[in-house]
Amino acid sequence: MQPPPRKFTRLSRDFRPWSTSGRSRRRTGPQLPPVAGHLAGAPCPTTAKSSSLPQPGRAFYGGPDRPTSPRSEGDPCHAAAAPDARQPPRHPPRRSRAPAPRGGRPVTTEGRIAVPGGKVWYRRTGGGGTPLLLVHGGPGYPSDPLFAPFETLAADREVVWYDQLGVGRSDPVEDTALLTVDRFLDELGAVIEELGLERPHVYGHSWGAMLGLQYAAERDPDWTSLICSNGLAAIPRFEAEVRDLMAQLPGDVLDRTYGRELRGETDDPDYHLAQAAYLRAHLVRTAIPRLDPAKTSTTTYRTLIGHADYHVTGTLKNWDIFHELDRIGVPTLVLGGEFDTCVPAHLADIAARIPDARHLTQPGAAHMPYLESAPLRTEYLTLIRDHLARVEARPR
């Protein structure tokens, strides 16, 4: 039996479920360590096989996704020379040539396109309507977790996935000098331009939401809207908030994880058991996600984050764009979960600084609601679908 539908309550700065706030002014390679938390946007592999979080429930994916409709492969060969970094695309995107659905079933195509530093893999499904571009979490994880959940949205529009450079089916990264926020922003702009996505909705999850926020704040894009899902705007604040959450878990989880990090005791088996308790409480609560570790990149994660998202030692450790958020000029949905490591107060503050933003907290959900059990997953996608329709109904 389906649970009764949940109601929305507009509560400007109250962080109860369904709270809304904000102003409305207008690879291959070695597997990732099991300490990667919310920024990964996917569970952390712990074995050489397809890995999962230690929690009972359904496995949502266990390896490469196989398209069921015709596809066209791009050139799988060599990396392209990087264009001038830090510069947004100089020309408007080429007109989208996405195939239209046939007989009610969306057509799926795949390929590879040049971005700064190499070539990335993309997948596009559906056609018609304003396109929705999905920017996956990480850093160091592929787009696979977003496949099945977001295919349901392709009935109304084109949905586009891509693997960031260094993960999944995209070119590996041999030079860590490519692993900078600016290059990932350039990559996002190149994907939009090369695929000819006109005024897309841009959805970013976790690390992808961080990229979406910074791109929208600094590059004044012509997007229809931005969805900041389970993201953040300041790493130092986020670290403190995550440690507060861990301190509330039973079994002295904070000392068994963060404490052991500081003491250099990360080889202790109990360290990984405590990690599992943290992930069950705040990553995915009602299911066991699985991911092929061959598609992840330890190098990317370690370079940008370090060993754990609650103790960031990588190049993102001082990342903070709160002061830039008032420059975002596109309608924005800021979406989080009740048990998310990106706590509701952090997300509410993001929404409050964006001129045209709305904040929602989904009850019962953690950091990856699109991988939760069916009721939570459906609820989450309904929130996104409603946002897309609401924005598109506005007069241009």
LOTORLUM-413317 format. One line per 10 residues: their letters; for each residue x negated, y, z of N, C-alpha, C. Coordinates in steps of 0.05 Angstrom, whole numbers, always signed. Layout:
A> X:Y:Z:X:Y:Z:X:Y:Z  ...
! end
This chain:
MQPPPRKFTR> -17:-24:+0:+0:+0:+0:-17:+25:+0  -10:+44:-17:-25:+69:-19:-20:+86:+6  -40:+98:+17:-36:+117:+40:-20:+141:+30  -6:+155:+48:+8:+179:+40:-12:+200:+31  -4:+217:+11:-22:+237:+2:-30:+256:+24  -55:+266:+23:-64:+284:+43:-58:+313:+35  -53:+330:+54:-46:+357:+48:-70:+376:+50  -69:+397:+34:-89:+418:+36:-80:+439:+56  -98:+448:+72:-92:+470:+90:-113:+491:+86  -105:+515:+81:-124:+537:+77:-132:+548:+104
LSRDFRPWST> -156:+542:+112:-166:+550:+138:-193:+565:+134  -192:+591:+133:-215:+606:+124:-241:+597:+134  -244:+594:+161:-270:+585:+171:-266:+563:+192  -246:+548:+189:-241:+525:+206:-250:+500:+190  -266:+484:+202:-278:+462:+187:-264:+436:+191  -238:+436:+196:-223:+412:+198:-218:+401:+169  -210:+375:+167:-206:+364:+141:-188:+381:+123  -196:+381:+97:-183:+397:+77:-185:+427:+82  -205:+435:+98:-208:+464:+102:-217:+477:+77  -208:+501:+72:-218:+516:+49:-227:+543:+58
SGRSRRRTGP> -248:+553:+47:-257:+579:+54:-271:+592:+31  -278:+617:+35:-293:+632:+14:-276:+654:+3  -290:+672:-10:-277:+695:-22:-268:+688:-50  -247:+702:-59:-239:+698:-87:-237:+725:-100  -261:+735:-107:-263:+762:-118:-262:+760:-148  -264:+747:-159:-260:+744:-188:-257:+714:-195  -814:+91:-261:-791:+76:-271:-798:+52:-276  -781:+76:-283:-798:+53:-278:-819:+62:-259  -831:+43:-245:-850:+50:-224:-841:+38:-198  -856:+43:-177:-849:+30:-152:-822:+40:-141
QLPPVAGHLA> -810:+23:-125:-784:+30:-114:-786:+52:-94  -764:+66:-90:-764:+87:-70:-763:+76:-42  -774:+91:-23:-774:+81:+4:-746:+80:+16  -742:+63:+36:-715:+60:+47:-708:+84:+65  -724:+105:+66:-718:+127:+83:-703:+149:+68  -701:+147:+42:-689:+169:+26:-660:+171:+35  -651:+195:+42:-625:+198:+53:-607:+213:+33  -593:+234:+42:-572:+245:+26:-581:+257:+0  -605:+269:-1:-613:+283:-25:-615:+264:-48  -619:+239:-42:-622:+219:-64:-597:+217:-81
GAPCPTTAKS> -574:+221:-69:-550:+218:-85:-545:+189:-93  -560:+170:-81:-556:+142:-86:-570:+127:-64  -562:+102:-59:-574:+86:-38:-603:+81:-44  -619:+76:-23:-647:+71:-27:-653:+42:-31  -668:+35:-51:-675:+7:-55:-694:-3:-33  -689:-27:-24:-706:-38:-4:-719:-65:-12  -711:-75:-35:-723:-99:-46:-729:-96:-75  -743:-115:-86:-749:-114:-115:-725:-119:-132  -704:-131:-120:-679:-135:-135:-661:-112:-131  -637:-114:-144:-617:-93:-140:-611:-90:-110
SSLPQPGRAF> -612:-66:-100:-612:-61:-71:-585:-51:-63  -580:-52:-37:-555:-43:-26:-559:-33:+2  -540:-16:+11:-539:-8:+38:-528:-31:+55  -538:-34:+80:-530:-57:+96:-503:-51:+109  -482:-53:+93:-455:-47:+104:-435:-64:+88  -416:-76:+102:-396:-93:+87:-379:-76:+69  -371:-88:+47:-354:-73:+28:-360:-83:+0  -350:-69:-19:-353:-76:-47:-378:-64:-59  -391:-80:-76:-414:-69:-91:-404:-55:-116  -411:-30:-120:-400:-15:-143:-417:-18:-168
YGGPDRPTSP> -443:-23:-165:-459:-26:-189:-484:-41:-181  -494:-57:-200:-517:-73:-193:-539:-74:-215  -538:-55:-233:-557:-55:-254:-549:-37:-276  -561:-39:-300:-555:-21:-322:-526:-23:-330  -514:-1:-335:-486:+0:-345:-486:-6:-375  -467:-22:-384:-466:-29:-412:-442:-16:-425  -446:+3:-443:-423:+16:-456:-406:-5:-471  -380:-1:-470:-362:-20:-483:-352:-10:-510  -360:+14:-518:-351:+25:-543:-376:+33:-560  -372:+40:-585:-395:+45:-603:-414:+66:-591
RSEGDPCHAA> -439:+62:-596:-459:+82:-587:-479:+86:-608  -493:+109:-607:-514:+115:-625:-539:+120:-609  -560:+106:-614:-585:+108:-599:-602:+131:-611  -614:+146:-594:-633:+167:-603:-661:+155:-606  -679:+172:-613:-707:+164:-616:-719:+156:-589  -727:+132:-585:-737:+124:-559:-767:+127:-556  -780:+142:-574:-809:+141:-575:-822:+162:-557  -835:+182:-570:-855:+198:-555:-843:+222:-542  -856:+232:-522:-847:+257:-508:-853:+280:-526  -834:+300:-525:-838:+324:-540:-855:+344:-525
AAPDARQPPR> -868:+361:-540:-883:+382:-527:-865:+401:-512  -873:+409:-488:-856:+426:-471:-854:+454:-482  -830:+465:-486:-828:+493:-493:-836:+511:-470  -836:+536:-475:-843:+555:-454:-827:+551:-429  -840:+543:-407:-826:+538:-382:-815:+564:-371  -795:+561:-353:-782:+582:-338:-764:+599:-356  -762:+594:-382:-746:+610:-399:-720:+596:-406  -696:+608:-401:-671:+596:-409:-670:+594:-440  -652:+577:-450:-649:+575:-479:-644:+603:-491  -657:+609:-514:-654:+635:-526:-630:+637:-545
HPPRRSRAPA> -619:+614:-553:-598:+615:-572:-573:+602:-559  -549:+610:-568:-525:+597:-558:-525:+567:-566  -512:+551:-550:-512:+522:-556:-498:+516:-582  -509:+495:-596:-496:+487:-620:-468:+475:-614  -451:+477:-633:-423:+468:-628:-423:+438:-623  -408:+430:-602:-406:+402:-595:-394:+386:-617  -407:+362:-623:-396:+344:-643:-388:+318:-629  -377:+320:-606:-369:+295:-591:-347:+281:-606  -348:+255:-609:-327:+241:-623:-301:+241:-607  -279:+243:-621:-253:+243:-608:-245:+215:-601
PRGGRPVTTE> -229:+212:-580:-219:+185:-573:-204:+172:-596  -207:+145:-598:-193:+130:-619:-173:+112:-605  -149:+115:-613:-128:+97:-603:-125:+99:-573  -131:+122:-561:-128:+126:-533:-152:+118:-516  -172:+105:-529:-195:+96:-514:-219:+114:-521  -231:+127:-500:-253:+145:-506:-276:+130:-519  -289:+144:-538:-313:+134:-552:-337:+142:-536  -356:+124:-533:-381:+130:-518:-405:+129:-537  -422:+149:-535:-447:+150:-550:-470:+155:-531  -493:+145:-538:-517:+149:-522:-540:+159:-541
GRIAVPGGKV> -560:+171:-529:-583:+179:-545:-604:+192:-527  -624:+204:-539:-646:+217:-525:-651:+244:-538  -656:+264:-522:-661:+291:-532:-686:+302:-519  -699:+321:-532:-723:+333:-522:-716:+354:-501  -731:+354:-479:-730:+374:-458:-758:+382:-451  -763:+403:-436:-790:+409:-427:-803:+385:-413  -825:+375:-424:-840:+353:-412:-835:+326:-424  -815:+322:-441:-810:+295:-452:-783:+293:-464  -772:+269:-463:-745:+264:-473:-728:+251:-451  -703:+260:-450:-684:+249:-431:-662:+234:-445
WYRRTGGGGT> -651:+214:-431:-629:+199:-441:-602:+212:-433  -583:+211:-451:-556:+221:-445:-535:+201:-453  -512:+205:-442:-488:+189:-449:-464:+208:-449  -448:+206:-470:-424:+223:-472:-400:+206:-479  -378:+211:-465:-354:+195:-468:-330:+214:-471  -312:+207:-489:-287:+223:-492:-292:+245:-512  -272:+262:-514:-273:+285:-532:-250:+303:-528  -252:+328:-538:-231:+347:-534:-232:+359:-506  -220:+382:-503:-220:+395:-477:-247:+407:-471  -249:+421:-449:-274:+433:-440:-293:+411:-429
PLLLVHGGPG> -317:+409:-439:-334:+387:-430:-342:+389:-401  -347:+367:-388:-357:+365:-361:-384:+352:-361  -405:+367:-353:-432:+357:-351:-438:+350:-322  -449:+325:-318:-455:+315:-292:-485:+316:-287  -493:+329:-265:-521:+331:-258:-524:+314:-233  -538:+292:-235:-539:+272:-214:-557:+281:-191  -555:+266:-169:-571:+272:-145:-598:+259:-147  -613:+263:-126:-640:+253:-124:-655:+269:-104  -679:+279:-110:-693:+274:-135:-705:+246:-135  -706:+234:-159:-718:+208:-162:-698:+185:-167
YPSDPLFAPF> -672:+192:-171:-652:+172:-176:-638:+178:-203  -627:+157:-216:-614:+161:-242:-585:+168:-240  -571:+170:-262:-543:+178:-263:-524:+154:-260  -534:+130:-258:-517:+106:-257:-494:+107:-237  -498:+117:-213:-476:+117:-194:-452:+133:-203  -456:+151:-222:-434:+169:-232:-419:+157:-255  -428:+134:-266:-415:+123:-290:-386:+117:-286  -380:+95:-272:-353:+85:-269:-333:+105:-258  -340:+119:-236:-321:+138:-224:-312:+159:-244  -331:+171:-258:-325:+195:-274:-315:+188:-302
ETLAADREVV> -316:+163:-310:-304:+155:-335:-274:+160:-336  -262:+159:-312:-233:+164:-311:-225:+192:-320  -244:+211:-318:-238:+238:-327:-241:+242:-357  -251:+222:-371:-255:+225:-400:-230:+223:-416  -207:+217:-403:-182:+216:-417:-173:+245:-425  -183:+265:-410:-175:+292:-415:-196:+309:-428  -221:+300:-429:-243:+317:-438:-267:+300:-443  -288:+312:-454:-313:+298:-457:-328:+300:-430  -339:+277:-422:-356:+275:-398:-384:+267:-407  -404:+282:-396:-431:+278:-405:-449:+272:-380
WYDQLGVGRS> -464:+251:-382:-484:+243:-362:-512:+246:-374  -532:+251:-358:-560:+249:-367:-578:+241:-344  -599:+226:-351:-620:+219:-331:-641:+240:-331  -647:+252:-308:-668:+272:-307:-695:+259:-314  -713:+275:-324:-739:+265:-332:-752:+249:-309  -763:+226:-315:-777:+210:-295:-761:+187:-283  -734:+186:-289:-717:+165:-277:-700:+153:-299  -688:+130:-292:-669:+117:-309:-681:+110:-336  -667:+118:-357:-676:+112:-385:-691:+135:-397  -697:+156:-383:-712:+178:-393:-742:+172:-391
DPVEDTALLT> -758:+189:-404:-787:+185:-403:-797:+186:-374  -817:+170:-368:-829:+171:-341:-846:+197:-339  -851:+205:-315:-867:+228:-310:-895:+219:-299  -915:+224:-315:-942:+217:-307:-956:+240:-293  -948:+265:-299:-961:+289:-289:-942:+302:-268  -950:+302:-243:-932:+313:-222:-929:+343:-225  -945:+356:-242:-941:+385:-247:-914:+390:-260  -902:+369:-272:-876:+372:-284:-853:+372:-264  -859:+363:-239:-838:+359:-219:-834:+385:-203  -824:+406:-217:-818:+431:-204:-789:+438:-208
VDRFLDELGA> -778:+454:-190:-750:+463:-193:-747:+478:-220  -765:+495:-226:-762:+511:-251:-761:+492:-276  -777:+471:-276:-776:+453:-300:-749:+438:-300  -739:+430:-277:-713:+417:-277:-690:+436:-285  -693:+461:-279:-674:+481:-288:-675:+484:-318  -700:+486:-329:-703:+487:-358:-691:+463:-371  -695:+440:-359:-684:+415:-369:-653:+416:-371  -641:+426:-350:-612:+429:-350:-602:+447:-373  -616:+470:-377:-609:+488:-399:-613:+475:-426  -634:+459:-428:-640:+446:-454:-619:+425:-460
VIEELGLERP> -610:+410:-440:-589:+390:-445:-564:+403:-455  -556:+425:-443:-531:+439:-452:-534:+449:-481  -558:+460:-487:-563:+471:-514:-564:+448:-534  -580:+428:-529:-584:+407:-549:-559:+391:-554  -542:+388:-534:-517:+373:-538:-494:+391:-548  -499:+417:-550:-479:+435:-560:-455:+437:-543  -459:+438:-516:-437:+440:-498:-429:+469:-494  -405:+476:-504:-396:+504:-503:-380:+509:-477  -389:+528:-461:-377:+536:-436:-368:+511:-420  -387:+494:-413:-380:+470:-398:-373:+476:-369
HVYGHSWGAM> -358:+457:-357:-358:+455:-328:-384:+440:-321  -398:+449:-301:-422:+436:-292:-418:+425:-264  -419:+399:-261:-417:+386:-235:-444:+377:-226  -452:+385:-201:-477:+376:-190:-472:+362:-163  -484:+339:-160:-481:+325:-134:-508:+326:-119  -507:+335:-94:-531:+334:-77:-554:+350:-89  -576:+337:-96:-598:+351:-109:-588:+364:-135  -570:+351:-149:-559:+363:-173:-543:+388:-167  -530:+389:-144:-515:+414:-136:-535:+436:-130  -558:+429:-118:-578:+450:-113:-587:+462:-140
LGLQYAAERD> -592:+445:-160:-600:+456:-186:-578:+473:-198  -553:+464:-196:-531:+479:-207:-528:+506:-194  -530:+508:-167:-529:+533:-153:-551:+552:-162  -576:+542:-163:-598:+560:-170:-596:+569:-199  -588:+551:-217:-586:+559:-245:-564:+580:-248  -541:+576:-235:-520:+596:-237:-527:+623:-225  -543:+622:-204:-551:+647:-190:-572:+662:-206  -590:+648:-219:-614:+662:-231:-611:+665:-261  -594:+650:-275:-595:+651:-304:-569:+660:-317  -549:+667:-301:-524:+679:-311:-513:+663:-334
PDWTSLICSN> -507:+637:-330:-498:+620:-352:-469:+625:-360  -463:+618:-384:-435:+620:-394:-422:+593:-390  -416:+587:-365:-403:+563:-357:-373:+569:-351  -356:+549:-354:-328:+552:-346:-326:+551:-316  -341:+533:-303:-341:+532:-274:-365:+516:-265  -370:+517:-239:-391:+501:-225:-377:+485:-203  -385:+460:-200:-376:+444:-177:-401:+437:-161  -403:+447:-137:-425:+441:-119:-414:+420:-100  -421:+394:-105:-411:+372:-89:-432:+362:-71  -427:+363:-45:-445:+351:-25:-473:+362:-29
GLAAIPRFEA> -475:+388:-33:-501:+401:-37:-509:+418:-14  -529:+434:-18:-539:+452:+3:-553:+475:-10  -559:+496:+7:-572:+520:-4:-598:+526:+11  -605:+511:+31:-629:+516:+46:-639:+490:+59  -663:+482:+52:-675:+457:+63:-681:+460:+93  -693:+482:+102:-699:+483:+131:-674:+481:+148  -653:+494:+141:-628:+493:+156:-616:+464:+154  -617:+453:+131:-607:+426:+127:-621:+406:+145  -648:+407:+146:-663:+388:+163:-653:+389:+192  -650:+413:+202:-641:+416:+230:-613:+405:+234
EVRDLMAQLP> -596:+409:+214:-568:+399:+216:-568:+369:+215  -584:+356:+199:-585:+327:+197:-596:+316:+223  -616:+328:+235:-626:+317:+260:-606:+319:+282  -589:+340:+281:-567:+343:+301:-548:+320:+297  -541:+313:+272:-523:+291:+267:-535:+265:+277  -560:+260:+272:-573:+235:+281:-574:+233:+311  -577:+256:+324:-578:+255:+354:-552:+246:+366  -530:+249:+350:-504:+241:+360:-498:+211:+355  -514:+197:+340:-510:+169:+335:-518:+152:+359  -504:+131:+364:-512:+114:+387:-538:+99:+380
GDVLDRTYGR> -551:+89:+401:-574:+73:+397:-600:+88:+393  -601:+113:+401:-625:+129:+400:-636:+130:+371  -618:+134:+352:-627:+133:+324:-647:+155:+317  -643:+179:+329:-661:+201:+322:-690:+194:+329  -695:+183:+353:-722:+177:+361:-733:+153:+344  -716:+134:+338:-724:+111:+323:-730:+117:+293  -721:+140:+284:-727:+149:+256:-745:+173:+256  -735:+196:+263:-751:+220:+262:-774:+218:+281  -770:+208:+305:-792:+205:+324:-814:+187:+313  -806:+165:+301:-826:+147:+290:-840:+160:+266
ELRGETDDPD> -826:+177:+251:-839:+192:+229:-862:+208:+241  -856:+223:+262:-876:+240:+274:-899:+224:+286  -893:+201:+296:-914:+184:+309:-928:+166:+290  -921:+166:+264:-933:+149:+245:-926:+120:+248  -902:+114:+257:-894:+86:+262:-873:+77:+242  -876:+86:+217:-855:+79:+197:-857:+50:+187  -878:+35:+195:-880:+7:+188:-864:-11:+207  -855:+0:+229:-840:-16:+249:-813:-24:+236  -807:-50:+237:-781:-59:+226:-757:-45:+238  -759:-37:+263:-736:-24:+275:-731:+4:+263
YHLAQAAYLR> -752:+15:+252:-749:+41:+238:-729:+39:+216  -730:+17:+201:-712:+13:+178:-684:+5:+188  -682:-9:+210:-656:-14:+222:-642:+11:+230  -657:+29:+242:-645:+55:+250:-637:+71:+225  -653:+70:+204:-646:+83:+179:-619:+73:+169  -615:+47:+171:-590:+35:+161:-566:+46:+177  -569:+50:+203:-547:+62:+218:-541:+90:+209  -562:+105:+204:-558:+133:+194:-544:+133:+167  -552:+115:+149:-540:+115:+122:-511:+106:+123  -505:+86:+140:-477:+77:+143:-459:+99:+154
AHLVRTAIPR> -470:+116:+171:-453:+137:+183:-449:+160:+165  -469:+167:+148:-468:+192:+134:-472:+191:+104  -478:+168:+92:-482:+166:+63:-457:+155:+50  -452:+129:+54:-428:+116:+44:-417:+99:+67  -392:+103:+75:-382:+90:+99:-365:+65:+94  -354:+62:+70:-334:+42:+66:-341:+22:+43  -366:+23:+34:-373:+6:+11:-403:+0:+12  -412:-18:-5:-441:-24:-8:-449:-16:-36  -460:+7:-41:-470:+14:-67:-495:-2:-74  -499:-7:-99:-523:-21:-108:-536:-5:-131
LDPAKTSTTT> -562:-8:-132:-577:+7:-153:-602:-9:-161  -608:-8:-186:-632:-22:-197:-656:-5:-189  -674:-15:-172:-697:+2:-164:-716:+8:-187  -715:-7:-209:-732:-1:-231:-726:+26:-244  -702:+36:-239:-694:+62:-251:-700:+86:-233  -712:+81:-210:-718:+103:-191:-747:+111:-193  -754:+133:-181:-782:+142:-181:-791:+151:-154  -808:+135:-142:-820:+143:-116:-836:+168:-119  -850:+171:-141:-867:+195:-145:-850:+220:-144  -827:+220:-157:-810:+244:-157:-801:+250:-129
YRTLIGHADY> -790:+230:-115:-780:+235:-88:-802:+244:-69  -824:+230:-70:-846:+237:-51:-857:+265:-57  -858:+273:-82:-869:+299:-89:-851:+321:-80  -825:+319:-84:-807:+340:-77:-796:+339:-48  -792:+315:-38:-781:+312:-11:-801:+302:+9  -814:+280:+4:-832:+268:+23:-822:+240:+29  -821:+233:+55:-812:+206:+63:-782:+205:+71  -772:+228:+79:-744:+228:+89:-732:+255:+87  -706:+257:+83:-693:+283:+79:-689:+298:+106  -693:+284:+128:-691:+298:+154:-718:+307:+163
HVTGTLKNWD> -739:+302:+147:-766:+311:+153:-780:+316:+127  -773:+339:+114:-782:+345:+87:-810:+356:+88  -828:+342:+75:-856:+351:+74:-865:+357:+45  -847:+352:+26:-854:+357:-2:-851:+386:-10  -852:+391:-36:-852:+419:-46:-826:+434:-41  -805:+419:-35:-779:+432:-29:-776:+441:+0  -796:+437:+16:-793:+441:+45:-784:+470:+53  -791:+490:+37:-783:+517:+43:-762:+528:+24  -750:+510:+9:-730:+519:-11:-705:+531:+2  -698:+555:-5:-675:+569:+7:-665:+590:-13
IFHELDRIGV> -640:+587:-22:-629:+606:-41:-603:+619:-30  -599:+619:-4:-575:+632:+6:-573:+661:-2  -596:+675:-3:-596:+703:-10:-590:+708:-39  -589:+688:-56:-583:+691:-84:-555:+684:-92  -540:+672:-74:-514:+661:-81:-494:+682:-90  -496:+707:-80:-477:+727:-88:-480:+735:-117  -500:+725:-131:-504:+731:-159:-490:+711:-177  -478:+690:-166:-464:+670:-182:-438:+682:-192  -435:+681:-219:-412:+694:-231:-392:+675:-243  -393:+650:-237:-373:+631:-248:-356:+620:-225
PTLVLGGEFD> -331:+613:-231:-314:+601:-210:-328:+575:-199  -328:+572:-173:-343:+551:-161:-327:+536:-140  -327:+509:-142:-316:+492:-121:-339:+481:-105  -338:+486:-79:-357:+475:-60:-344:+453:-44  -352:+428:-49:-338:+404:-40:-356:+387:-22  -346:+378:+1:-362:+361:+18:-345:+341:+33  -357:+324:+49:-343:+304:+64:-344:+309:+94  -325:+298:+107:-323:+302:+136:-348:+293:+151  -360:+271:+141:-383:+259:+155:-409:+264:+139  -408:+282:+121:-431:+288:+103:-455:+299:+118
TCVPAHLADI> -478:+292:+109:-502:+304:+120:-504:+334:+112  -492:+341:+90:-488:+370:+84:-463:+378:+99  -466:+388:+123:-444:+391:+141:-425:+413:+131  -399:+412:+139:-380:+431:+130:-388:+460:+135  -401:+466:+157:-408:+494:+163:-428:+504:+142  -447:+488:+134:-466:+495:+113:-452:+501:+87  -434:+483:+79:-420:+487:+54:-401:+510:+55  -389:+515:+77:-371:+539:+80:-387:+564:+77  -411:+565:+87:-428:+589:+84:-436:+593:+55  -441:+571:+41:-446:+573:+12:-423:+586:-2
AARIPDARHL> -399:+576:+3:-375:+587:-11:-370:+616:-3  -375:+623:+22:-370:+650:+30:-388:+671:+17  -410:+662:+6:-429:+681:-7:-425:+682:-37  -410:+664:-48:-405:+664:-77:-379:+680:-82  -379:+700:-99:-356:+717:-102:-330:+702:-109  -331:+681:-125:-307:+667:-133:-310:+638:-127  -307:+631:-101:-312:+604:-92:-290:+594:-74  -288:+568:-73:-268:+554:-57:-282:+530:-43  -277:+526:-17:-290:+505:-2:-270:+485:+7  -276:+459:+2:-259:+437:+11:-275:+416:+26
TQPGAAHMPY> -264:+405:+47:-277:+383:+62:-258:+359:+60  -268:+337:+50:-252:+313:+47:-253:+296:+72  -231:+291:+86:-232:+275:+110:-239:+246:+104  -254:+234:+122:-261:+206:+120:-285:+201:+101  -293:+220:+86:-315:+216:+66:-341:+224:+78  -363:+213:+67:-390:+220:+75:-403:+234:+52  -428:+227:+46:-443:+242:+26:-437:+234:-3  -428:+209:-7:-424:+199:-35:-395:+190:-38  -375:+208:-38:-347:+199:-38:-339:+184:-63  -353:+188:-85:-346:+174:-110:-354:+145:-109
LESAPLRTEY> -368:+136:-88:-374:+108:-84:-361:+96:-60  -343:+110:-47:-328:+100:-25:-306:+81:-35  -290:+70:-16:-268:+52:-23:-248:+67:-41  -231:+52:-54:-213:+64:-75:-197:+88:-66  -184:+88:-42:-168:+112:-35:-185:+137:-33  -208:+136:-21:-225:+159:-18:-236:+168:-45  -244:+148:-61:-255:+154:-88:-234:+168:-105  -210:+157:-105:-188:+169:-121:-182:+197:-112  -182:+201:-86:-176:+227:-74:-197:+248:-83  -222:+239:-82:-245:+257:-90:-242:+265:-119
LTLIRDHLAR> -237:+246:-137:-234:+253:-165:-210:+270:-171  -189:+267:-155:-165:+284:-157:-172:+313:-151  -188:+317:-130:-197:+344:-123:-212:+357:-147  -229:+341:-159:-245:+352:-182:-226:+358:-206  -208:+339:-211:-190:+343:-234:-172:+368:-229  -163:+371:-204:-146:+395:-198:-162:+421:-202  -187:+420:-194:-204:+444:-197:-207:+451:-227  -213:+431:-243:-216:+436:-272:-191:+448:-284  -168:+437:-276:-143:+447:-287:-137:+475:-277  -143:+480:-252:-137:+507:-241:-154:+528:-255
VEARPR> -179:+522:-259:-196:+542:-272:-188:+546:-301  -182:+524:-315:-175:+526:-343:-148:+540:-347  -131:+541:-327:-105:+555:-329:-108:+585:-326  -131:+594:-318:-135:+623:-315:-136:+637:-343  -126:+661:-345:-130:+676:-370:-159:+682:-374  -169:+680:-398:-197:+686:-404:-201:+715:-409
! end
